[in-house]
Amino acid sequence: MKKTQGVKRICIALPEGLAEELDRATASSSFQNRSNAVAEMLRDALISRREKINQKEVMAGSITIFYDESRNQIQQRLAEIQRFYLKEVVSSLNVMLENNYRMEVFIVQGPVYRLREMVQELVACKGVETGKLALTGSTLPPLHARKKQKQEIPS
């Protein structure tokens, strides 16, 4: 049975301007209340901090790129990069957009420094307009668990 996570109350004091900005952000978004807004903002900030502090930490996330498919051999080059980072790429999705543009999303997991290297290589390709890495604090479960030695079942 899965254990649910408890909630711990804390009290913070904010400058008036920052508190008002928090209230505006809460009202104009899907946050139910200030606590949810602050928790989400803290989660994002802590993930960002973790990724900066420990470049070897394994994290999961996505890389989204937009590119012009009419550029000479760009799809071949992107495939080469994906193949080079095969250990990190869990899956990818390719969507055709208007005017010869495509959006490609890579679901990735690996050491932060490897994921950053990959996005830098992708963005450096001629024809790639934008690219962004978004990480999460959670990781994927092992996709292919190692099998134990098969034991003989008595008949």
C-alpha angles and dihedrals in degrees: 000000000000117000114227118228117247127227123243120202120224131175122222132182118216132187109260094249092051092048090051091049089050090052091050091048091048093049094047096048141054094269112125093211145341092279092058091046093049092045092052093046092048091048091053092046093048092049089050090049092049092051091051096045100046113033090177094058114115112238136167128225146113139281115208121193133178118204145167106248092198090071112109112277095335094140091052091050092048090050090051091053092047090050091049089054094041093133090057100041112084096173143334137213124204121196127185115229131185125293099021093306126135135191117213124189121194119197103213142180129180145088110333093237091056092049090049090049090052095051090047091053092047094049091047091063114107108251097031106121100186140355133184137184117213118186134192131205092237127076132213117260115251105288095203111028114202112257118235119231107284110249120213113252111224113239 
